[in-house]
Amino acid sequence: MAATTHTVTNQAPPLVEYDVFTADRALSEGVERHIAPELAEEVREELAGLGRTAGSFQAQEWGVQANENPPKLRTHDRYGHRIDEVEFHPAWHRLLGKAVAAGLTDAWGRPGGHVRRAAGFLVWTQTEAGHGCPLSMTHAAVPALRTDPALAAEWEPRLTSHVYEEGLTTPSLKAGALFGMGMTEKQGGSDVRANTTHAEPLAGEGEYLLTGHKWFCSAPMSDGFLMLAQAPGGLSCFLVPRVLADGTRNVFRIQRLKDKLGNKSNASSEVEFDGTWARLVGEEGRGVRTIIEMVAATRLDCVVGSAALMRQAVAQATHHAAYRSAFGSKLIDKPLMRNVLADLALESEAATTLAMRLAAAYDSDTEQDRAFLRLAVPAAKYWVTKRCTPVAAEALECLGGNGYVEESGMPRLLRESPLNSIWEGSGNVQALDVLRALQREPQALNAFLTEIGQARGADHRLDGAIKNLLTELADLEGMEGRARRVVERMALVLQGSLLVRWAPPEVADAFCASRLGGDWGSAFGTLPHSLDLGSVVERARAVV
């Protein structure tokens, strides 16, 4: 009998056909913690069903297909008519259809809506992150539209619908709709007050014509967009539908699709307006104030989305290490690899726990929680999105050469990982926003300090970190130049407080010893060796 020349051994099986939600203990415990008891069983079943679908081979294959077949721009039809349409692979539509049906655009007004939606978003976007963009913007458009009751009555039922309808048609004929947003222009970037897009009033109440451009407009296949433009009264917010009420196409000229580092499945575009019909949202001159609620909600999704990427990276790394042997034993049993995996697991659990606390604050809607969110959202957005890329890179390395190969899925995670740090205001914008709140909104700082103070006395390293933070906050001299340092410390102290209150002792101990106690190196895998790292790693594994 001829000897085989290629017997495959010592390879980890694919992480597939598992429940993404139930296998994530930090997430499932967070949902149990923040959801009302009478809703617990319903929400658990809802998220477990979504988790099983997310972990299926079919859903994972859709994610691969959507990225291997990126969207294409069709500016004209065969007869030369301008159509400005974007074509997507069927896998993209299947992913979006499942997401919309699962209620990932429907949080406002639903019992426990933000917690169950954030958890679902964290679960489902682990299959593929790009289609999370239109989901996020559609969900976040609702509070901005509510500044105009008539617009909200017209559009909110479509935006919160659990029905996905692809294609452009008369809005009133669609059972469900998606929304996008356009703020960035060539000359302005984050400085939206430098925008030059012009809005000319028409005779009809609240009607305008827009002329100008947007340098970044994601998901241009959406049914409508919230845009900023300069009206006679100053920078204002407008609703721009793709199709007008009479069925004709609005002027929405897609100049090109961006060729991006990652996020390949999602179309990001440059668009031009030339007499484009728009409807004023809110008051003239108060565009930033009107759209800021949308921005705050999408910033929270940046936190949740980064937590999802980190969770998937850690799940893949721990899964690989549990099956792969080297030098006589499993990688997961090697002390140094266990240290790396535990360090990654801490980062992931801290991000997930923080994301769920923020979602719960949106559901509570008390003055205290609203004030807490004012500081906690930009601080979390700054720090969690910053940690995503190093986590993805280190997790990829845990798979060795296998992780550097596209088939592993790890390169896609790595390419996606920097994006949430850029979206909705990059790191400096978030840090300066925190600084602005510290200077102008004392109630926000009081709420933040009340939150972290709930764990005072439980861990001496956390107590020390809180004391040092208070000293830092009391020194206003040169605050802008050290804003990143201050915000980093705020985020770490908040994460530490939440983990001390709610995580298992071994997780809280390891986090406080490293992130707050100073017993940590400059790379992952430098946790104090005396900690219970085996328990931390075992908790993070996604057992199939």
C-alpha positions, 0 to 999 in steps of 0.5 A, a space after each residue: 500500500 502506497 504511503 500517503 504524502 499529505 495527511 493533514 494533522 494538528 490543524 484546528 477545525 473551523 470555528 463554526 456551527 456554534 451559538 455566538 451569543 451563548 458562547 460569549 459569557 461576558 455578553 450573555 451575563 451582561 444582557 442578563 444583568 441589564 434586561 428586565 427579569 420579565 423580558 429575560 427569557 424572551 431576549 435570551 431566546 431571541 439572541 441565542 437564535 441570532 447567535 446560532 445563525 451567526 455561527 452557522 457555516 452559511 452566515 460565515 460564507 455570506 461574510 466571505 462572499 460579501 467581501 470577495 465581491 465588493 459593490 460596484 457603481 453604475 452611474 448610467 443605464 444602457 441608454 445613457 440615463 443617469 441612475 447612480 446605483 450601487 450593485 451588491 452581491 446577493 450575500 450582502 442583501 442576505 446579511 442585511 435581511 437577517 439583521 433587519 429581521 432581527 431588529 438591529 435597526 429597532 431599539 427606540 421605544 422597544 422594552 429593553 430595546 438598546 440592550 437587546 439591539 446592542 447585544 444583537 449587533 455585537 453578535 451578528 456583526 461578527 459574521 461580517 462588519 461592513 453591513 453594520 454601517 447602514 444598520 447603525 445609521 438607520 437606527 441612529 437617524 431616529 432621534 434626529 428625525 424626532 425633532 420634527 414630528 411630521 418627518 418622524 411619523 413618516 419615516 420612523 415606521 420604515 426605519 424601525 421595520 423588521 422588513 428589508 426591501 432592497 432597491 430604490 422606489 417611492 418611499 411610501 411604497 416600501 415596508 422598510 427603509 435604510 438611512 445614511 448620513 453625510 457630514 464630511 466635505 473635502 475642505 472640512 473633515 471633522 470641522 463640519 462648520 467649514 462645510 460649503 454645501 449650500 441650501 436654497 429655500 423653496 416656496 414650500 415650507 421646509 423645502 430646500 435645494 442643495 448644491 455641493 458635495 460630500 467627501 464621504 457618504 457611506 451606504 449610498 444605496 440607502 433610501 434617505 440621508 441626513 445631511 449638513 448644509 449651509 442655509 441662510 440661517 447657518 449650518 442646518 440639517 436636511 433629509 435628502 431622499 433618493 426617490 421623491 414622493 412622485 417616484 422620480 429620482 432625486 439628484 444624487 450623483 455618486 462620483 466614485 466609490 472609495 477604495 478602502 483598506 478594509 470594510 470592502 463589502 460596504 460602499 463608501 462614496 463621494 456624492 454631488 448635489 446640484 439642485 437636490 431636493 431636501 427637507 429641513 430637519 430641526 431649525 435653521 442654524 442648529 444643524 449640529 445640535 439636530 444631528 448630534 443625537 444621531 452621532 452619539 448613537 453611531 458612536 456607541 455602535 463604534 464601541 459595540 462594533 469594536 467589541 464585536 471584532 475583538 470578541 471574534 478575534 479572541 474566539 478564533 485565537 483561543 479556539 486555535 490554541 485549544 486544538 493546536 499542539 507544539 513541543 509536546 502539548 496544546 498551545 493553550 496549556 503553554 504558560 506564555 501563550 496562556 498569558 497572551 490569550 488571557 491578556 486579549 480576553 481581558 481587553 475583550 471582556 472589558 470592552 463588552 462590559 462597557 458597551 452593554 453598560 452604555 446601552 443600558 444607560 440609553 434604556 434607562 433614560 434618567 437624568 443621571 444616565 443621560 449625564 453619564 452618557 455625555 462623558 462615557 460615550 466619547 471616552 469609550 469610543 476613544 479607548 475601545 476603538 483604539 484597543 481594537 487594532 492591537 487586539 486583532 493583530 495579536 490574535 492573528 499572531 496566535 494563529 501563526 502563519 495560518 492567521 496571515 492567510 486570508 482563508 483564516 478570516 483574521 486578515 479581514 478582522 485586522 483590516 476592519 479594526 482601525 475603522 471604528 476609531 476613525 468613523 464619527 470623529 477620530 481619536 482627537 475629536 473624541 478626546 476634545 469632546 470629553 474635554 469640552 464636557 468636563 469644562 462646560 457640563 459639571 453634571 456629566 462629571 458628577 454622573 461619571 464619578 458616581 458611576 465609578 464610585 460604586 466600586 470604591 473600596 473593593 480593590 485598592 488598585 482601582 481606588 488608587 487609579 480613581 484618586 490619580 484620575 481626580 488629581 489629573 482632572 483637577 489640574 486644568 493647566 494644559 489640559 488640551 495637550 494631555 486630553 488623550 491621557 486623561 480620556 484613556 485614564 477615564 475609560 480604564 477606571 470606568 472599565 475597572 469599576 464595572 469589572 470589579 462590580 460584575 466580572 468574576 474575581 479572576 477577571 477583575 483581579 487581572 484587569 486591575 493588576 495590569 491596567 490600573 496597578 501598573 504591573 503590565 508590560 508594553 505588549 500583550 502577554 505581560 500579565 503578572 504570572 501569579 494571576 489565575 490566567 487559566 480561568 480567564 482564558 477558559 471563560 473566553 473560549 467559544 466552546 462548540 
